[in-house]
């Protein structure tokens, strides 16, 4: 799993980081191909399918920011263990769900556990690797965790067709057990920060804000602009605005707004918003339409994206290393634009369906674009922030990615025109391409090489190195 040249502890740290994130990403995507089977088994229509996805993303996106504070107060490794145990227990509850309501609540609780996993795992990498080694490690992490996002539908499809959709949610038990064992093997002492506090008010405002807005977006097509929809939307928007104000004045904010003064950080997160909204929309629509529209069994619907997984596994580590040398701007521009082309290729899908000529070309182009994008995007964002703040930086970036998916799925009915038929599928492909093109344009305009950006962690390190290399005589002469 780990490249050569790493110490024993670095290999274990990278393995823990990959497995912990893999669990969260896998369960977040395995559900897409299982949605038709869940609807058939438990009942419900498009609205229920949206809630099964978004219940997880609401708590994940809102509470992923709290994870950084929890790690400071209680220790990163302890929070990681709690997240792993909670994720396992909620997975069992999902597998046993007797009703759609029970399933949705269990998915929301699983999002709470997932929120504890991803930021802690990335922070482990940024605190144990430096410079080019960090870029390579992030490349490996990106390859395997993003592969989980793409491989989830494949695994889910196999369970749906040959066993039950319920078993698809139990597949993470083994990686959770292995990760717990590796944490024991690592033997590191947990680090806590005296005086650190948890912004519970900020967490409540963020959760209510996202929940209210998403409820209004999902239920408005069913209930119209009723008083309930208007009130929840207004409460959601005001709560999220209150959350932002809280972050401005809180002594220990969940999301320090000062981070957004760094150009690569804020522009990288804008790119994340566009790219991950497109990824969530494409994954949801493709997984559902291939079964309900094209009539493929769940296994084949899941296997449809397998070429992207292979491309990611083979090339992401190299792309991460290249990005570390060349800089992320070119990759973050070309990658999303290439994915946009791949999305537009789905417009060739017709009533006379052919996977080989209508879907496979899109999957291949999309996979190459995704590989060029994800590792450089992660490195650009985390490389722009000093290591001491890497945990909260990764938490903010992951929150942006999950909220992007949350909002685009909430707006699904409006995007596809109320029904996921062939016309709705084509509408989703166009919106996906537009989001990706926007991400590429933002990257080209604002992303820079980390050391070329004033105030970034890399530029400050370069200035420190240059100052250290200056002789006392040169300093006295002003040279």
N, C-alpha and C positions, 0 to 999 in steps of 0.2 A: 504493500500500500504506500510506503514512504520511499522517496528517492534515496539513493546512496549518499553518503557523506553526512548523515544525521547521527546524532548521539542516540543512545538507548532511550533516554527520557524524551527526546524530541520525536522519536518514532512512536512512542506510546501516546504522547500528547496529540500528535496528528491523527493517530488511529481513534482516540477518544473523540476528538473534534468531529471527525468524519462520521463516526457511527451515531453520535448523539444527534447531529443535524440530519443524518440519513433517515433516522426514525421519524422525525418531524415532517420532513419533506415527502417521504414515502406515503405516509398516511394522509397527507394533504392532497395527494394526487391520485392515489388508488381509488378514491371515492368517485372520481369522474366517470370511470367506465362502469362502476357499479350502480350508478344512479337509476338507470332503467329497471334493473332488477330490484332495487330497493323500492321504487315506486310500484312495481308489480306486486311485491310481497306485502308491503305495509300500506299502500295506497297513497294518494296525493298526485298532483300534477306538477307543472313547471315551477310553481311557487314553492312546493315542498322540496323540490330538487335544489332550488336556489338557497333555501334555508339550511339544508344539510351541509352545503358548502360554506355559506356565510356565517353560520353559528360558530364554526371553528375559527374563521378569520376575524370575527369581531373581537373575541377574547384574546386571540393570538396577537392581533395588531395593536390592541389597546394596552395589554399587559406586558408586551415584550419590552416596553420602555421601563417598566418597574423592575425588570430582572436585573438591570445594572445596579440599581439601588439595593436590591435584596442581596446581590453578591457582595457589595461593599459592607453591608451590615452583618450578614451571616456567613460569608465566605463563598467563593465561586464554586468550589467542588461540592459543598453541601447542597447548594441550590441545584447544581447539575444532578446530583443523586435524587433529590426530591422530584425534580422534573421527570427523570427516567421512571421512577416508581409510579408517579401519578399518570404518566402516559400509558404505562402498561395496564393499570387498573381501569382507566377509562376506555381503553381499547377492548377490554373484556366486556365492559358494560355496553359498548356499541354493538359488539357481536351478539349480545343477548337481547337487544332492543325489541320489545313487543309491539311498539306503536311508533308512528312518526314523531310524536311529541317527545317521547322518551329518547329517541335517537338524536333529535336536535339538541336536547339538553345535554346529553352525553358528549356530543360533538363540541358544545360550548366549553364544557369542563376539560375536554381534551386540549382545546386551544389554550387554556390556562397552563396546563402542564407543558405544552409545546413552547409557550412563551419563555419558559425557564431554560430551554435547551440551546436554541440557536445562538443568541448573543454570547452565552458563556463559552460555547465551543469555539466561536471565532476569536473571542478574547484570549482563549488559551493559546491560539496560534500566534496572535500579535504580541503576546507577552513572552513567548518562548523562541521566536524566530526574528531575525533582523535582516534588512536589506534584501539582497537577491534571494537568500534562503527563504525569506518570508514570502516573496513573490511566487517562488516555486511551491511552497507549502500551500498557499492560497489557491494556486492552480490545481493541485491535487485535491484539496477540499472542494473546490468548485466542480471539478470533473465528476467526482463521486456523488456529491450531494445533489448536483443538478441532474445527474444520471438517475438519481432516485425519483426526481420529479417526472422524468420522462418514462422511467421503467415502471412506475407505479401502475399506470393503466394496463401494462402487459401482465403484471402479476395479478391485478384485480380481475382481468378478463379470464385468466385461467381458472381462478377460483369460482367465478360466476358461472362459467360453462360446465365445469367438471365437479364442482362441490356446492358451495353456497357463497353468496356475497359476504356472509357473516365471517367466514374464515379469513377473508382478505384483510380484516382488521386485526387478526391475531399474528400476522407474519412478523411483527416487530418484537415479539417476545424474545426471540433468540438474540438479535442485535442488542437489545436492552440488557440481557444477562451478560453478554460479552463485554459491553461497556462498563457495567458495574464491576466486573472482574478486573478490567484494565485499570480502573480507578484505584483499586486496592493495590495492584502491582506497581502503579506509579509511585505511591508512597509519599507524595508531596504533602506538606502541611498547608492547611488552608490559611489564606491571608484575609484579615478583616481590617477595616478602616475605622479607627475610633472616631466617634462623633458623627458618623454617617447616619443619615435619616432617610426614611421612605416617604415620598410625597403621596400619601393616600388620597388626599383631596384631588390632586392632579389625575391620579388613576381613575377615580370615580367620574370626574368630568370628561375624561377621554373616552371611557367606556360608554357612558350615557350619550355622548356626542355621536360616536360612531353607530351605536345601537339605534338611536332615534332616527338618524338619517337613513340608515339601511332599511329599517322597518318601513319607513315612508316610501322609499324607492321600490321595494319589493311588493308591498301590498297596495300601492296606489292603482295599478291596473285592475285589481280586484275590487277595491272599495271606492275608487274614484277620489275626488278631492273632498272627502268627508271631513268633519271636524276632527276625528281621530287622526287622520293622516296629516292634516295641517298642524295640529298641536304637536305631534311627535316630531315632525320635520323641524318646526320652530325650536322646540326644546333641544333637539339634536344639534342644530346649528349654533344656538346660543351656548350650549354646554361646551362644544368644541372651541368656540371663541373664548369662553371662560378658561378653558384649558390652556390656550395660548397665552392669555394674560397671566395666568398663574405661573407659567414657565418663565415669564419675563421678570416676575418679582419674587419668586420663591428662593429661599436661601440655598436649597439643594434641589434644583429642578430635575425632573425626569429627562427632559429634553432641553439641554442648555441651548438657548437661541444663539449664543455666541459662536457655536460651531458653524452656523450658516454664514458667518462672515468670511469663511475660507471658500474661495471660488470653486475649487474642485469638489468640495464637500457638497455645497448646495446644488451646483449644476449636475453633479453625479447623482444626487438624489432626485432631481427632476427627471433625469434620464431613467433612473430606476422606476419612477412612477409610471412613465409611458411604457417602458419595456415590459415590466411585470404585469401591468394591466393587460397588455397584448398577449402575454404568455398565458395568463389565467383565462382570458376570453377564448383564445385558440384551443387550449386544452379542454375546456368545458364543452365548447360547441362541437369540436371534432369527435370527442369521446361519445357524446350523446347522439349526434347526427349519424355517425357511421352505423349505429345500431338501430335507431328509430327511423331514420330516413333511408339509408342505403341497405338496411337489412342484414348487416354483418353480425355474426355471433360476437359475444363480448371478447373472446380470446383474439380474434382477428382485428377487432376494433382497437384492442390494446397493443397488438403487435404492429399496428400501422405506424406507430412512432418509434419503433425499435431502431431503425437506421440512425435517427438523431442521437439515441443513447450511445450507439457504437462510436459515432463521430466525436461525441463529447468525451468519452472515456479515452479515446486514442489521442486526441489533440489538445485537450484543455491544459494539461501540464505544460506542454511546449508553448502554447499561446501565452500562458502566465509568465513564463521565462522571457519570451520575446517582448512582452509588454513591459517587463521590468527594465529591459535594456533600451527599447525604442521609445517608450512612453505610451500611455493608454489612448491618446486622442484618435489616432487612425483606426485602431481596433474598434473603439466605441462609436465611430462614425460608420465605418464599412459594415460592421456586424449587424446593427439594427436595419440598415438599408437593405442588406442582403435578406434578412428575415422578412422585410416588407415585400420584397419580390416573391419570396416563398409563399407568403400569405395570399398574394394576388393570384398565384398559380392555382389556388383552390377555386377560383372562379370558373375553371374548366370543368368542375364537377357538374354532372348533368343527371337527368332522370335515368339515362342509360349509363349506369355507374360502372367505372373501371378503376380499381385501386392503382394498377400499375401505370396507367397513363394520366390519371387525374389527381391522385393523391401523393404517390411516391415522389415525383419530381419536387413537389412542394416540401415534403418532409426532408428531403436531402438538402435542398437550398436553405431551408429554415434551420436545419441542424448545423450547417457550416456557419451561418450567421450567428446562431446562439453561442457556438464555441468561441467565436471571435469576440463576443461581447462580454460574457459573464465574468471571467477571471480578471480582465483588465478593468472592468467596472468596479469590482470589489476592491482591487488593489488601488485604484485611483482614489476611491473614497477613504479607505482606511489609511492609505499612505499620506493623505493630506492632514491627518490629525496626529498629534503627539501620542506616543504609546500609552501614557498615563490615562488618556481619555479614549483609548481604543474600544473599551467595552461599551461605553455609552454610544460611541460613534457607530459601532456595528449594530447595536440595538435600534438606533434611529433608522439606519438604512434598511434593516429587516422589517421594521414597522412600516416604513414607506412601501416596501414591496408587498407586504400582506394587505395593507389598506388599499393599495392599487387594485389588487385582485378582488378585494371585498366590494369596492364601489362598482367595478365593471360588471361583476356578477349580479349585483343588486339592480343594475340598469339593463340587465339582459333582455327583459321583455320589450323595452323601448328600442334596443339595438336591433333585435331580430324581427320586430313588428308584431310581437305578441305570440308568435308560434315558430318553433324551430323546424320549419320545412325547408325546402331547397332555396326559396327566396330569402328566408331568414338566415340560412347558412351563408349565402353570398353576401348579405349585408354585414354579417359578422366578420367575414374575410376582409371586406373593404375597411371597416373600422379598425381591425387588427393592423392592417398595413399602414393606415394613417397614424396610429399611435406609435408604431415602430419608426416610421419616417420622422416623426416629431422627435423621438429620442435620439436618432442619428444627427439631426440638425442641431439640437441643443449641445450635443457632445462636440461637434465640429466648431461651434462658435465659442464655447466657454471652457472646455477641458484643456488643460495644459500639462506638460510634464511636471511632476511634483516639485522637482528642484528648481523649476523655472517660475514657480508661483510664490510671490512674496508672502511670508508669514506662515507657509505650510511647514509641517514637521520636517520634510526632506530638505527644504531650503534652509531652515534654521540649523539643521545638522551640517549642511554643507558650509554655512557661514562659520559654524563653530570649528569645523575641521580646518578651514582656511585660516582662521584667526590663530589656531593652535600652531599652524605651520609657519606663522610669521615670526621672524626673529625679533628680539628686543630692539636691535638697532633699526630694523625696518619700521617697527611700531613708533619709535621715537621720531623717525624722519617723516612719518605720516604716509609711508608707502604701503 
